[in-house]
Amino acid sequence: MHDEHVSAGAGGSGGTRSAIGGRLFVGELTTGTLIAAAIAVCVGQVGLAIPAVLNGLFQLDLGTSASQLTWISDAFLVPMTLLELTFGVLGDLFGRKRLLVGGALLMALGELVSVLTPGSGSSTDTRVAVLWIGQALAGIGAGALFPTSLAIVAAATHNARERGRVISIYAAALSTGGFVSPVLGGLLAKLKWGSDPNASWRWAFVAVGVLALISAVVSFLAARDSSSPAGRSLDWPGQITIAIGLFALLFGVIEAPTAGWGSTQVIVAFVVGVVFVAAFLAVEGRTRSPLLRLELFANPAFAITALVTVLGMFAFLGTAYASSIRLSSIQGFSPLKTSIAFVLIQGFALVLLPLISYLMPRVNPRWLLGGGFALIAIGDWWASTVGVSSLSIGPIVAPLAVVGIGFAFAISSVTAVAVNTVRIQFAGMASATTSLLRDLGFTLGPAIIGAIALSRAASDIHHKVSSSPALTHALNAFYGSVAHAPAAARPALAAAVGAVRSGPLGANAVPATTVANGHTMALNPIKHVAFHALGSAYSFGYVVCACAAGVAAVLVLAVLRADPHHDADELAEAESRGLAAPAGG
């Protein structure tokens, strides 16, 4: 016997979900709870995604190195990913409403710290460290919002049909945050912050902090609390081992593009990660109240869903990253124009909400999930055939729209399948695990696609330079030009040489010619080589994403069997009564 406790907030009267005769009952999901959960996950996604359009301003204002710049975004993402399982337990133990309110307030605090990053009078290391701290605090807050917002709606639904409908709304809110954030960041970047033209990135964090405060207020006033404390307790050995293991793995993936996949620090990170993840699995198999019930993965539907979640989300955010680099760093579009790509690939979840809500309880989830991943694969393959020479966003619109439609179906159904495959008392754990796997895929996408694309581009540039004596001579002359330049022009020329030496993106950022004393002069001899090498390399990145999404689609359509009309509790009840549940297809 166990109880799923539900108490009233302003959104409606309270009720209790209890096991009676093997069946679980719960009061209706209130509109206030659904709105609070949708706002919470939307705000969390805005906070996660908004630094992507601000990287140029970060670099100009703070003078960051490439590694420091990468960790500004990852300071948010890594603690969020590491702590999601623990927040799933805390919500089960102490109430999910508390975590919705507390997570949003912590996000607001983190964004405030980020806004208060010291000015140019402080050193780069000090300024970046403060920004890291602020983003880490905000990331911890988001780590509470993501699994808790899903669990609080999943635990208050009666069955798979109802759960599918509300989770499609949840997924639309998640995607809304994803496409609103770059547009918001692009617009706010046009505002001035004091006298420093490069400090306008602070307005974006002000906006996220205000949104987080609104989320906290709505959750406090409207959400109905719920918990599932039976058999749950804090698993400190599990949390410590999984935190170290996942951090080491993520550190290795993030640092590999800069340090090299074969470098000592990356290899050590991967070894430490594998050892501690193995220790986590050993701990979880022996503890009485595990952070993650390994038997969840004995359920074929949940295990397959877990794998395809990582593959599919890797493909999706890898696509978003490749599109962002293509449009901004390679083709040179503004942050606001670049945000069109994010609207296309995430906005369809909102546009298609009525259709997805209609289909979720009526169509086998594997068709929606597999079809969604198949569309992502088709869109990525199509995008890989679009060259970068045409300096227009038009040719890439249709492929990204196909990816966006696929993501709309996949993000809704993958969440519903994962939660429906477990008993309701494990909804918090299942939702936290699904959030963890989704964000792990999100983390791996940009890191791996970036590493593959930049390595290919660098190799292509090296091959073309080394095979052309004229180009080799011109590049060496460019490198040596600093010593012969007038004193006034030497710092700018040295910066240009340093950028070209830094790698393919730097080589593409320095123009081929410059104007001096009214005359056009040659500057960067490998500008066009770098441009085409990067275009080809990131097109290959789309191919990698297409392959990952294609594998996920095949696994879902060929292997996964999920009942579209019955969740794990309903199937258990049917089994206890000796009734055969309808086949899921």
C-alpha positions as CSV (number, residue, x, y, z in Angstrom):
1,M,0.0,0.0,0.0
2,H,1.3,3.5,-0.9
3,D,-0.1,7.0,-1.1
4,E,0.3,9.7,-3.7
5,H,-0.6,12.8,-1.7
6,V,-2.2,15.7,-3.4
7,S,-3.0,18.9,-1.5
8,A,-4.8,22.0,-2.6
9,G,-3.3,25.3,-3.7
10,A,-5.3,28.1,-5.1
11,G,-5.9,26.0,-8.2
12,G,-8.5,23.7,-6.7
13,S,-9.6,21.5,-3.9
14,G,-7.3,18.8,-2.5
15,G,-7.5,15.1,-2.9
16,T,-5.6,11.9,-2.2
17,R,-4.4,9.4,-4.7
18,S,-4.3,6.1,-2.9
19,A,-3.9,2.4,-3.8
20,I,-7.3,0.8,-3.3
21,G,-7.7,-2.6,-4.8
22,G,-4.6,-2.2,-6.9
23,R,-5.9,1.0,-8.6
24,L,-4.7,4.5,-8.0
25,F,-7.1,7.5,-7.8
26,V,-6.4,11.2,-7.8
27,G,-8.3,14.5,-8.1
28,E,-8.5,16.3,-11.4
29,L,-5.5,18.1,-12.7
30,T,-6.2,21.8,-12.0
31,T,-5.8,24.5,-14.6
32,G,-3.6,26.4,-12.2
33,T,-1.2,23.4,-11.8
34,L,-0.9,22.9,-15.5
35,I,-0.3,26.7,-16.1
36,A,2.3,26.8,-13.3
37,A,4.2,23.7,-14.7
38,A,4.1,25.1,-18.3
39,I,5.5,28.5,-17.2
40,A,8.2,26.8,-15.1
41,V,9.5,24.6,-17.9
42,C,9.3,27.5,-20.3
43,V,11.3,29.8,-18.0
44,G,13.9,27.0,-17.4
45,Q,14.3,26.5,-21.2
46,V,14.7,30.3,-21.7
47,G,17.4,30.4,-19.1
48,L,19.2,27.4,-20.7
49,A,19.0,28.7,-24.3
50,I,19.5,32.4,-24.1
51,P,23.4,32.5,-23.7
52,A,23.7,31.0,-27.2
53,V,22.9,34.3,-28.9
54,L,25.1,36.3,-26.6
55,N,28.4,34.7,-27.1
56,G,29.7,37.4,-29.4
57,L,28.9,40.1,-26.8
58,F,30.5,38.0,-24.0
59,Q,33.7,37.7,-26.0
60,L,33.8,41.4,-26.8
61,D,32.9,42.6,-23.3
62,L,34.8,40.1,-21.1
63,G,37.7,39.2,-23.4
64,T,37.1,35.5,-22.8
65,S,39.2,32.7,-24.1
66,A,37.4,30.0,-26.2
67,S,37.3,27.7,-23.2
68,Q,35.9,30.4,-20.8
69,L,33.3,31.2,-23.4
70,T,32.2,27.6,-23.7
71,W,31.8,27.3,-19.9
72,I,29.5,30.3,-19.6
73,S,26.7,28.2,-21.2
74,D,27.9,25.0,-19.6
75,A,28.0,26.5,-16.1
76,F,24.2,26.5,-16.4
77,L,23.8,23.2,-18.1
78,V,26.2,21.0,-16.1
79,P,24.7,21.4,-12.6
80,M,21.2,21.3,-14.1
81,T,22.0,17.9,-15.6
82,L,23.8,16.6,-12.6
83,L,21.1,17.4,-10.0
84,E,17.9,16.4,-11.8
85,L,17.7,12.9,-10.3
86,T,18.1,14.3,-6.8
87,F,15.4,16.9,-7.4
88,G,13.1,14.2,-8.5
89,V,13.6,12.5,-5.1
90,L,13.2,15.8,-3.2
91,G,9.9,16.5,-5.0
92,D,8.7,13.0,-4.1
93,L,9.7,13.5,-0.5
94,F,8.8,17.1,0.4
95,G,6.3,18.2,-2.2
96,R,6.7,19.3,-5.8
97,K,5.2,22.7,-5.4
98,R,8.0,23.7,-3.0
99,L,10.5,22.8,-5.6
100,L,8.7,24.8,-8.3
101,V,8.7,27.9,-6.2
102,G,12.2,27.4,-4.8
103,G,13.8,26.5,-8.1
104,A,12.3,29.6,-9.8
105,L,13.6,31.8,-6.9
106,L,17.1,30.3,-7.2
107,M,17.0,30.9,-10.9
108,A,16.1,34.6,-10.3
109,L,19.0,34.9,-7.8
110,G,21.5,33.3,-10.3
111,E,20.4,35.7,-13.0
112,L,20.8,38.7,-10.6
113,V,24.4,37.5,-9.8
114,S,25.1,37.3,-13.5
115,V,23.8,40.9,-14.1
116,L,26.1,42.1,-11.3
117,T,29.2,40.8,-13.1
118,P,31.9,43.4,-12.5
119,G,32.8,45.9,-15.2
120,S,35.9,46.4,-17.2
121,G,37.9,47.6,-14.2
122,S,38.2,44.0,-13.0
123,S,40.2,41.3,-14.5
124,T,38.7,38.9,-17.1
125,D,39.1,35.9,-14.7
126,T,37.2,37.7,-11.9
127,R,34.4,38.8,-14.2
128,V,34.0,35.4,-15.9
129,A,34.1,33.7,-12.5
130,V,31.2,35.8,-11.2
131,L,29.2,35.1,-14.4
132,W,29.9,31.4,-14.0
133,I,28.7,31.4,-10.4
134,G,25.5,33.2,-11.4
135,Q,24.8,30.8,-14.2
136,A,25.6,27.8,-12.0
137,L,23.0,29.0,-9.4
138,A,20.5,29.6,-12.2
139,G,21.2,26.1,-13.6
140,I,20.6,24.5,-10.2
141,G,17.3,26.3,-10.1
142,A,16.4,25.0,-13.6
143,G,17.5,21.5,-12.5
144,A,14.6,21.7,-10.0
145,L,12.1,23.1,-12.5
146,F,12.5,20.6,-15.3
147,P,11.7,17.2,-13.6
148,T,9.4,18.8,-11.0
149,S,7.2,20.5,-13.6
150,L,6.8,17.2,-15.4
151,A,6.2,15.1,-12.3
152,I,3.5,17.5,-10.9
153,V,1.3,17.1,-14.0
154,A,2.1,13.4,-14.6
155,A,1.2,12.5,-11.0
156,A,-2.2,14.4,-11.2
157,T,-3.5,12.6,-14.3
158,H,-5.7,9.5,-14.3
159,N,-4.5,7.5,-17.2
160,A,-2.4,7.4,-20.4
161,R,-5.0,9.3,-22.5
162,E,-5.2,12.2,-20.1
163,R,-1.5,12.2,-19.5
164,G,-0.7,12.3,-23.2
165,R,-2.9,15.4,-23.7
166,V,-1.3,17.4,-20.8
167,I,2.2,16.4,-21.6
168,S,1.7,17.7,-25.2
169,I,0.9,21.1,-23.6
170,Y,4.0,20.7,-21.4
171,A,6.2,19.9,-24.4
172,A,4.8,22.9,-26.3
173,A,5.8,25.1,-23.3
174,L,9.3,23.6,-23.4
175,S,9.6,24.4,-27.1
176,T,8.2,27.9,-26.6
177,G,11.0,28.7,-24.2
178,G,13.5,27.4,-26.7
179,F,12.4,29.7,-29.6
180,V,11.5,32.7,-27.5
181,S,14.9,32.9,-25.8
182,P,17.0,33.7,-28.9
183,V,14.5,36.2,-30.2
184,L,14.4,37.8,-26.7
185,G,18.2,37.8,-26.5
186,G,18.5,39.3,-30.0
187,L,16.1,42.1,-29.3
188,L,17.5,43.0,-25.9
189,A,21.1,43.0,-27.3
190,K,20.1,46.1,-29.2
191,L,19.5,48.0,-25.9
192,K,22.3,50.0,-24.3
193,W,23.6,49.2,-20.8
194,G,25.3,52.4,-19.5
195,S,28.2,53.6,-21.7
196,D,29.6,50.2,-22.6
197,P,28.2,49.2,-26.0
198,N,29.1,45.5,-25.4
199,A,27.5,45.2,-22.0
200,S,23.9,44.9,-23.3
201,W,23.9,41.1,-22.7
202,R,23.0,42.0,-19.1
203,W,19.5,42.9,-20.2
204,A,18.8,39.3,-21.3
205,F,19.6,38.1,-17.7
206,V,17.4,40.8,-16.3
207,A,14.6,39.5,-18.4
208,V,15.1,35.8,-17.4
209,G,15.2,36.8,-13.7
210,V,11.9,38.7,-14.0
211,L,10.4,35.7,-15.8
212,A,11.6,33.4,-13.0
213,L,10.0,35.6,-10.4
214,I,6.7,35.4,-12.3
215,S,7.0,31.6,-12.4
216,A,7.6,31.5,-8.6
217,V,4.5,33.7,-7.9
218,V,2.3,31.6,-10.2
219,S,3.4,28.3,-8.7
220,F,2.9,29.6,-5.2
221,L,-0.6,30.9,-5.9
222,A,-1.9,28.4,-8.4
223,A,-0.2,25.0,-8.2
224,R,-1.6,22.1,-6.3
225,D,1.0,20.2,-4.3
226,S,1.7,16.5,-4.7
227,S,4.3,14.0,-3.4
228,S,5.1,10.3,-3.4
229,P,7.2,9.7,-0.3
230,A,6.7,6.0,0.0
231,G,9.9,4.1,-0.4
232,R,11.9,7.3,-1.2
233,S,14.8,8.8,0.7
234,L,17.9,10.8,-0.2
235,D,20.6,8.5,-1.6
236,W,23.8,10.4,-0.9
237,P,26.3,7.7,-2.2
238,G,24.3,7.5,-5.4
239,Q,24.2,11.3,-5.8
240,I,27.9,11.7,-5.1
241,T,28.9,8.9,-7.6
242,I,26.6,10.0,-10.4
243,A,27.6,13.7,-9.9
244,I,31.3,12.9,-10.2
245,G,30.8,10.4,-13.0
246,L,28.5,12.6,-15.2
247,F,30.6,15.7,-14.5
248,A,33.8,13.9,-15.6
249,L,32.1,12.7,-18.8
250,L,30.7,16.1,-19.6
251,F,34.0,17.7,-18.8
252,G,35.7,15.4,-21.2
253,V,33.2,16.0,-24.0
254,I,33.3,19.8,-23.5
255,E,37.0,20.1,-23.3
256,A,37.9,17.7,-26.1
257,P,37.4,20.1,-29.0
258,T,39.9,22.5,-27.4
259,A,42.4,20.1,-25.7
260,G,42.0,17.2,-28.2
261,W,40.3,13.9,-27.8
262,G,43.6,12.1,-27.1
263,S,44.9,14.6,-24.5
264,T,45.7,13.5,-21.0
265,Q,43.0,15.6,-19.3
266,V,40.3,14.3,-21.6
267,I,41.3,10.7,-21.3
268,V,41.5,11.0,-17.5
269,A,38.1,12.6,-17.4
270,F,36.5,9.8,-19.4
271,V,38.2,7.1,-17.2
272,V,37.0,8.8,-14.0
273,G,33.6,9.2,-15.5
274,V,33.3,5.5,-16.4
275,V,34.6,4.4,-13.0
276,F,32.2,6.6,-11.1
277,V,29.2,5.7,-13.3
278,A,30.0,2.1,-12.7
279,A,30.2,2.8,-9.0
280,F,26.8,4.5,-9.2
281,L,25.2,1.5,-10.8
282,A,26.7,-0.8,-8.1
283,V,25.5,1.5,-5.3
284,E,22.0,1.7,-6.8
285,G,21.7,-2.0,-7.1
286,R,22.3,-2.5,-3.4
287,T,20.6,0.4,-1.6
288,R,17.0,0.1,-0.3
289,S,16.0,3.6,-1.5
290,P,17.9,4.2,-4.7
291,L,18.2,7.5,-6.5
292,L,17.4,5.6,-9.7
293,R,15.6,2.2,-9.7
294,L,17.6,0.1,-12.1
295,E,14.6,-2.1,-12.6
296,L,13.1,0.8,-14.6
297,F,15.5,-0.2,-17.4
298,A,14.4,-3.8,-17.2
299,N,11.2,-2.5,-18.7
300,P,12.0,-2.7,-22.5
301,A,9.8,0.2,-23.4
302,F,11.4,2.5,-20.8
303,A,15.0,1.3,-21.7
304,I,14.4,1.9,-25.4
305,T,12.8,5.2,-24.7
306,A,15.9,6.2,-22.6
307,L,18.3,5.3,-25.4
308,V,16.3,7.1,-28.1
309,T,15.9,10.1,-25.9
310,V,19.6,10.6,-25.8
311,L,20.0,9.9,-29.5
312,G,17.1,12.1,-30.5
313,M,17.9,15.1,-28.3
314,F,21.6,14.8,-29.4
315,A,20.4,15.1,-33.0
316,F,18.0,17.9,-32.3
317,L,20.4,20.2,-30.4
318,G,23.2,19.2,-32.6
319,T,21.0,20.6,-35.5
320,A,20.3,23.8,-33.6
321,Y,24.0,24.3,-32.8
322,A,25.1,23.6,-36.4
323,S,22.4,26.0,-37.7
324,S,23.5,28.7,-35.2
325,I,27.1,28.5,-36.2
326,R,26.2,28.3,-39.9
327,L,24.0,31.4,-39.8
328,S,26.0,33.6,-37.3
329,S,29.7,32.7,-37.4
330,I,29.9,31.4,-41.0
331,Q,27.4,33.5,-42.9
332,G,27.5,36.5,-40.6
333,F,23.8,37.0,-39.9
334,S,22.8,39.1,-36.9
335,P,21.6,37.5,-33.6
336,L,18.0,38.5,-34.4
337,K,18.1,37.0,-37.9
338,T,19.8,33.9,-36.6
339,S,16.9,33.4,-34.2
340,I,14.7,32.6,-37.2
341,A,16.3,29.1,-37.2
342,F,15.3,28.6,-33.5
343,V,11.7,29.7,-34.2
344,L,11.5,27.2,-37.1
345,I,13.0,24.2,-35.2
346,Q,11.1,24.8,-31.9
347,G,8.1,26.8,-32.8
348,F,6.1,24.0,-34.4
349,A,5.5,22.4,-31.1
350,L,3.3,25.3,-30.2
351,V,1.7,25.5,-33.7
352,L,0.9,21.8,-33.8
353,L,-0.3,21.6,-30.2
354,P,-4.0,21.0,-31.1
355,L,-3.1,18.2,-33.5
356,I,-0.6,16.6,-31.2
357,S,-3.1,16.8,-28.3
358,Y,-5.7,15.1,-30.5
359,L,-3.4,12.3,-31.7
360,M,-1.6,11.5,-28.4
361,P,-4.4,9.5,-26.8
362,R,-5.5,8.0,-30.1
363,V,-2.4,6.9,-31.9
364,N,0.3,4.4,-30.7
365,P,3.1,6.6,-29.3
366,R,5.7,4.7,-31.2
367,W,4.3,6.0,-34.5
368,L,4.4,9.6,-33.2
369,L,7.9,9.2,-31.7
370,G,9.4,7.2,-34.6
371,G,7.8,9.5,-37.1
372,G,9.1,12.5,-35.3
373,F,12.6,11.2,-35.3
374,A,12.3,10.2,-39.0
375,L,11.3,13.7,-39.9
376,I,14.3,15.1,-38.0
377,A,16.6,12.7,-39.9
378,I,15.0,13.8,-43.3
379,G,15.3,17.5,-42.4
380,D,18.9,17.1,-41.4
381,W,19.8,15.2,-44.5
382,W,18.1,17.9,-46.6
383,A,19.9,20.7,-44.7
384,S,23.2,19.0,-45.4
385,T,22.7,19.5,-49.2
386,V,22.2,23.3,-48.8
387,G,25.5,25.1,-49.4
388,V,26.6,28.3,-47.6
389,S,27.6,30.2,-50.7
390,S,24.1,31.8,-51.1
391,L,24.1,34.4,-48.3
392,S,20.4,34.1,-47.7
393,I,18.5,32.3,-44.9
394,G,15.8,31.2,-47.4
395,P,17.3,27.9,-48.7
396,I,17.7,26.5,-45.1
397,V,14.1,27.4,-44.0
398,A,12.3,24.4,-45.4
399,P,14.8,21.8,-44.1
400,L,14.7,23.3,-40.6
401,A,10.9,23.4,-40.7
402,V,10.9,19.7,-41.3
403,V,13.2,19.2,-38.3
404,G,10.9,21.4,-36.2
405,I,7.8,19.4,-37.1
406,G,9.6,16.2,-36.2
407,F,10.8,17.6,-32.9
408,A,7.2,18.7,-32.1
409,F,6.0,15.1,-32.3
410,A,9.1,13.6,-30.7
411,I,9.3,15.8,-27.6
412,S,5.7,15.2,-26.8
413,S,5.6,11.5,-27.3
414,V,9.0,10.6,-25.7
415,T,7.9,12.2,-22.4
416,A,4.5,10.5,-22.5
417,V,6.0,7.1,-23.3
418,A,8.6,7.3,-20.5
419,V,6.1,8.3,-17.8
420,N,3.4,5.9,-18.9
421,T,5.7,2.9,-18.8
422,V,6.2,3.1,-15.0
423,R,3.9,2.9,-12.0
424,I,2.6,6.2,-10.8
425,Q,4.6,6.1,-7.5
426,F,7.7,6.2,-9.7
427,A,6.5,9.2,-11.9
428,G,8.9,11.6,-10.2
429,M,11.8,9.2,-10.7
430,A,10.8,8.5,-14.3
431,S,10.3,12.2,-15.2
432,A,13.6,13.1,-13.5
433,T,15.4,10.4,-15.4
434,T,13.8,11.4,-18.7
435,S,14.8,15.1,-18.1
436,L,18.4,13.9,-17.3
437,L,18.6,11.9,-20.5
438,R,17.1,14.7,-22.5
439,D,19.6,17.2,-21.1
440,L,22.5,14.8,-21.5
441,G,21.6,14.6,-25.2
442,F,21.4,18.3,-25.3
443,T,24.9,18.6,-23.8
444,L,26.4,16.1,-26.1
445,G,24.9,17.5,-29.3
446,P,26.8,20.9,-29.6
447,A,30.0,19.4,-28.1
448,I,30.3,16.4,-30.4
449,I,29.0,18.2,-33.5
450,G,31.4,21.1,-32.8
451,A,34.3,18.8,-32.4
452,I,33.6,16.8,-35.5
453,A,32.9,19.9,-37.7
454,L,35.9,22.0,-36.5
455,S,38.3,19.0,-36.8
456,R,37.1,18.4,-40.4
457,A,37.3,22.1,-41.3
458,A,40.8,22.4,-39.9
459,S,41.9,19.3,-41.8
460,D,40.4,20.7,-45.0
461,I,42.1,24.1,-44.6
462,H,45.5,22.5,-43.9
463,H,45.2,20.2,-46.9
464,K,44.3,23.1,-49.3
465,V,47.0,25.3,-48.0
466,S,49.7,22.7,-48.1
467,S,48.7,21.6,-51.6
468,S,48.9,25.2,-53.0
469,P,52.4,26.8,-53.0
470,A,50.9,30.2,-53.8
471,L,48.5,30.0,-50.9
472,T,51.2,28.8,-48.5
473,H,53.4,31.7,-49.5
474,A,50.5,34.2,-49.1
475,L,49.7,32.9,-45.6
476,N,53.3,33.0,-44.4
477,A,53.6,36.5,-45.7
478,F,50.4,37.4,-43.8
479,Y,51.8,35.9,-40.6
480,G,55.0,37.8,-41.0
481,S,53.4,41.1,-41.8
482,V,53.0,42.2,-38.2
483,A,56.8,42.8,-37.9
484,H,56.8,45.2,-40.9
485,A,53.5,47.0,-40.2
486,P,53.4,50.7,-39.0
487,A,53.2,51.0,-35.2
488,A,49.7,52.3,-35.3
489,A,48.4,49.4,-37.3
490,R,50.4,46.7,-35.5
491,P,47.9,45.8,-32.7
492,A,45.0,45.3,-35.1
493,L,47.1,43.3,-37.5
494,A,48.4,41.2,-34.7
495,A,44.9,40.5,-33.5
496,A,43.9,39.5,-37.0
497,V,46.9,37.1,-37.3
498,G,46.0,35.6,-33.9
499,A,42.4,35.0,-35.0
500,V,43.4,33.2,-38.2
501,R,45.9,31.1,-36.2
502,S,43.2,30.2,-33.6
503,G,41.3,27.9,-35.9
504,P,38.7,27.7,-38.7
505,L,36.1,30.0,-37.1
506,G,38.8,32.7,-36.4
507,A,40.1,32.3,-39.9
508,N,36.6,32.9,-41.3
509,A,36.0,35.9,-39.1
510,V,38.9,37.9,-40.5
511,P,38.0,39.5,-43.9
512,A,39.9,38.8,-47.0
513,T,40.6,42.5,-47.6
514,T,40.8,45.7,-45.6
515,V,40.7,49.4,-46.5
516,A,43.7,51.6,-45.6
517,N,44.2,55.2,-46.7
518,G,41.3,54.8,-49.1
519,H,42.8,51.8,-50.8
520,T,41.6,48.2,-50.6
521,M,44.4,45.8,-49.6
522,A,44.7,42.1,-49.2
523,L,44.5,40.9,-45.6
524,N,43.5,37.3,-44.9
525,P,44.5,34.9,-47.7
526,I,42.5,31.9,-46.4
527,K,39.2,33.7,-45.7
528,H,37.4,32.0,-48.6
529,V,39.1,28.6,-47.9
530,A,37.9,28.8,-44.3
531,F,34.4,29.8,-45.3
532,H,33.9,26.9,-47.7
533,A,35.7,24.4,-45.3
534,L,33.4,25.4,-42.5
535,G,30.3,25.2,-44.7
536,S,31.2,21.7,-45.8
537,A,32.1,20.6,-42.2
538,Y,28.9,21.8,-40.7
539,S,26.9,20.2,-43.5
540,F,28.6,17.0,-42.4
541,G,27.4,17.8,-38.9
542,Y,23.9,17.7,-40.2
543,V,24.6,14.3,-41.7
544,V,25.8,13.0,-38.2
545,C,22.6,14.4,-36.7
546,A,20.5,12.7,-39.4
547,C,22.2,9.4,-38.7
548,A,21.5,9.7,-34.9
549,A,17.9,10.6,-35.5
550,G,17.5,7.8,-38.1
551,V,18.9,5.2,-35.7
552,A,16.4,6.5,-33.0
553,A,13.5,6.2,-35.5
554,V,14.4,2.6,-36.4
555,L,14.7,1.6,-32.8
556,V,11.3,3.1,-32.0
557,L,9.5,1.7,-35.0
558,A,11.1,-1.7,-35.1
559,V,11.6,-2.5,-31.4
560,L,9.5,-0.3,-29.1
561,R,6.1,-1.5,-28.1
562,A,4.0,0.9,-26.1
563,D,0.3,0.7,-25.3
564,P,-1.3,4.0,-26.4
565,H,-4.3,3.7,-24.2
566,H,-3.1,2.2,-20.9
567,D,-0.4,3.2,-18.5
568,A,1.6,0.9,-16.2
569,D,-1.0,1.1,-13.4
570,E,-3.9,0.2,-15.7
571,L,-2.0,-2.7,-17.2
572,A,-1.0,-3.9,-13.7
573,E,-4.6,-3.8,-12.7
574,A,-5.7,-5.7,-15.8
575,E,-3.1,-8.3,-15.1
576,S,-4.1,-8.7,-11.5
577,R,-7.7,-9.4,-12.6
578,G,-6.6,-11.9,-15.2
579,L,-7.6,-9.7,-18.1
580,A,-5.6,-9.3,-21.3
581,A,-4.7,-5.7,-22.1
582,P,-5.0,-4.6,-25.6
583,A,-1.9,-4.9,-27.7
584,G,0.0,-1.7,-28.2
585,G,1.0,-2.4,-31.7
